[in-house]
Amino acid sequence: MTDIFTETSTPRYRLTRARRLIRTLVRRITPKRIGLRNRILLIFVAGALILSIVLASITYSFTRANLVEQRINTETNQALTNARRAQNDLILSPEEIALALDQAGNTHKLIFMQGQWSASSPQFLQDMIPDVLLERVQNQGRAALMIVDTPRGEAMIVGIPLPRVDALYFEFDNMREVRAALQSLQLALLIATVITTMVGVSLGLFASRRAVRPLANAAQAARAIADGRLETRLEPTDDPDMQALTSAFNDMVNTLQQRVERDARFTSDVSHELRSPLMTLAASVQVMESRRDELPERSQAALDLLSSDVLRFQGLVEDLLEISRFDAGAIRLVLEPLSLYEFMKQAVSVSSIPRTEIVCDDVDALVAIRGDKRRLARVIANLIDNARIHSGGKPKVVIQRAHNDEPPTHVWIIVEDDGDGLIEGEFDHIFERFSRGGAAGRRAGTEGAGLGLALAREHVALHRGRIWATNRTDGIRGARFIVELPIEIPTTTDESSA
Amino acid sequence: MTVGIRVLAVEDDERIRASVKLALEDEGWMVDEAASGEEAITLFGTHPADVVLIDIMLPGIDGFELCRTIRKSSNVPIVMVTARADTHDVVAGLEAGADDYLTKPFAPKELAARIRALLRRVRPSQPGHPKLIFGNLEIIPDEGKVLLDNHEVELTKTEFRLLCELANDPGGVFSRELLLDKVWGYGYFGDGRLVDVHIRRLRMKVEVDPANPAHVVTVRGLGYRLQS
């Protein structure tokens, strides 16, 4: 019997083609470019598609086999009955072949008797009978069945010998009903495949979103921690898979927080411990200073060194304490509206060069900011100190509007000196803690190395501003420090001058 | 003017106490030392000081408690010493009755300047006007007395000076900066919270309804004013 499932294209050809297709697909969408979400979605869709195709194929082949088998059984029984009846007719009246052909149902029939073929319809003639079948029925005298391909689809031919009249009986059934049934089944399965795939898509979307949500939460938490909110934690979950990530993440943050706090506490503790002896030193030095004239010359020189370094020490401890507060996130600004020009005049007057000139045009003189005046004054004092120590020149302070926005949103406080300027690439470095250098010919002095600029940067950032350094661009050698602060939009006029 | 002043220094660190004593004695002042709050209370009972210097961080009863205890019986100026200026400590200390504060480490010169400012005398009365009357509030500067509805009100020295400054220009607006300068001797960088807390304390005493002050009123965005 021939294989009833004849294929038009060979499996081998199809496999290579599919492989090539997959390879191109994979090459085109490399995993690097596919995000986790899309990957999950892709897996779901591919899974749904493959599963539904496999199921559909299995369903189809089983159903088809069943239908065909059933049909074969029915037709075989029918053909046997018909053949028996035809034989009986032919025994009674051997000449009435047409009658024998006619009486049995609506299938097409052929009878070969005494070397002659008789057909019930022109649609089924003897040349459609394969030789194998004819040979088996005629020579071996056994009934046989065969499925053949006809131009109009598959058909079934049953051959039965009629030994008592020495004839052969053939019956032809074109299996149209089977084909129709299989076509409906194909359609139904196709629809089912499409629906399944679509369900796969929506499930994939849902699952990928769900799968990514904890990741998004973790990313958000990580960002918050990077911003210094060390108390941030992931919420505990019941999901055993996520639990591992959540607890590992939270453990990490705990450790990090402990370490940060320990470091900050250490600096803070050290500075606090230093304050008491410093207090004693400062008071005692003052007592000695008031009796400076009574001291011999050498003792006076020693006292001068002592008192200036006690002062420096005091400044350093203050800076250390302030920076440890930054590290602990424990700074609380005492904010109030300030008239910038008035503030700058005052800030400069308490700096190490109180006579520094402030350049400011009338419009900018009216600018108000919101700030912690004592901390901002330290920023200004630090910048002026920096200019004094590192340049030896007279610093110049300029207040100007930052951009040409209307209304103005930011203001620049510029401190310029006429020293040696900064080395390219050091512009950022000088804001680091205890950074020395930054300028080509900077004096390797004892002053300067410190926290001044680092603190300035932290303070300005707390005021939602920025600070940066460049070299002067007006043709004069020297460094230029710019503090950008947001302008306070005054709610009540004149508040700052109160 | 400030000669013969007696300062009570309450500080648990013996070395700081000794050095501050030395420095303040250079100003010509007498310094009593106390290492704890308990000791300070006993000492203050027997030798009343003109100014008390209190370290907030004390063993036993802390600086806040000591402030409150002293305030119950005296209007003496109190300067407290805190670790930090930006914490709640400052406001809490001022609420407890301190008049001014310093952060450690401070220069004894700065302390002396603070004490001098707190001990400065005010003479707000115009000649020939021994009494200043604002409705039900009456100020008698020469006697250092304040009467509300004819009942005497206990003010600390600083509260009294603050009230007298305001009374110097009845109806006039005083900015916080101006009051900081006049009452505490601070410049531009003085702490405005000193004024705010003292105004609050003052209102508790000279207002019938401190939540809706009738005399010491806020002029929004500008400062404070004393009115009838």
HADDOCK unambig.tbl for C-alpha pairs under 7 A between the chains (distance, minus, plus):
assign (segid A and resid 275 and name CA) (segid B and resid 104 and name CA) 6.67 0.50 0.50
assign (segid A and resid 275 and name CA) (segid B and resid 105 and name CA) 5.81 0.50 0.50
assign (segid A and resid 276 and name CA) (segid B and resid 16 and name CA) 6.87 0.50 0.50
assign (segid A and resid 278 and name CA) (segid B and resid 105 and name CA) 6.59 0.50 0.50
assign (segid A and resid 279 and name CA) (segid B and resid 16 and name CA) 6.32 0.50 0.50
assign (segid A and resid 279 and name CA) (segid B and resid 104 and name CA) 6.98 0.50 0.50
assign (segid A and resid 279 and name CA) (segid B and resid 105 and name CA) 4.84 0.50 0.50
assign (segid A and resid 279 and name CA) (segid B and resid 106 and name CA) 6.65 0.50 0.50
assign (segid A and resid 280 and name CA) (segid B and resid 15 and name CA) 6.21 0.50 0.50
assign (segid A and resid 280 and name CA) (segid B and resid 16 and name CA) 4.81 0.50 0.50
assign (segid A and resid 280 and name CA) (segid B and resid 19 and name CA) 5.59 0.50 0.50
assign (segid A and resid 282 and name CA) (segid B and resid 107 and name CA) 6.27 0.50 0.50
assign (segid A and resid 283 and name CA) (segid B and resid 19 and name CA) 5.42 0.50 0.50
assign (segid A and resid 283 and name CA) (segid B and resid 20 and name CA) 5.88 0.50 0.50
assign (segid A and resid 283 and name CA) (segid B and resid 23 and name CA) 6.08 0.50 0.50
assign (segid A and resid 283 and name CA) (segid B and resid 107 and name CA) 6.38 0.50 0.50
assign (segid A and resid 283 and name CA) (segid B and resid 108 and name CA) 5.81 0.50 0.50
assign (segid A and resid 284 and name CA) (segid B and resid 19 and name CA) 5.50 0.50 0.50
assign (segid A and resid 286 and name CA) (segid B and resid 23 and name CA) 6.87 0.50 0.50
assign (segid A and resid 287 and name CA) (segid B and resid 22 and name CA) 6.76 0.50 0.50
assign (segid A and resid 287 and name CA) (segid B and resid 23 and name CA) 5.37 0.50 0.50
assign (segid A and resid 332 and name CA) (segid B and resid 86 and name CA) 5.93 0.50 0.50
assign (segid A and resid 346 and name CA) (segid B and resid 188 and name CA) 6.81 0.50 0.50
assign (segid A and resid 373 and name CA) (segid B and resid 189 and name CA) 6.97 0.50 0.50
assign (segid A and resid 374 and name CA) (segid B and resid 189 and name CA) 6.18 0.50 0.50
assign (segid A and resid 492 and name CA) (segid B and resid 221 and name CA) 6.92 0.50 0.50
assign (segid A and resid 495 and name CA) (segid B and resid 221 and name CA) 4.71 0.50 0.50
assign (segid A and resid 495 and name CA) (segid B and resid 222 and name CA) 6.14 0.50 0.50
assign (segid A and resid 498 and name CA) (segid B and resid 175 and name CA) 5.38 0.50 0.50
assign (segid A and resid 498 and name CA) (segid B and resid 221 and name CA) 6.61 0.50 0.50
assign (segid A and resid 498 and name CA) (segid B and resid 222 and name CA) 4.55 0.50 0.50
assign (segid A and resid 498 and name CA) (segid B and resid 223 and name CA) 6.66 0.50 0.50
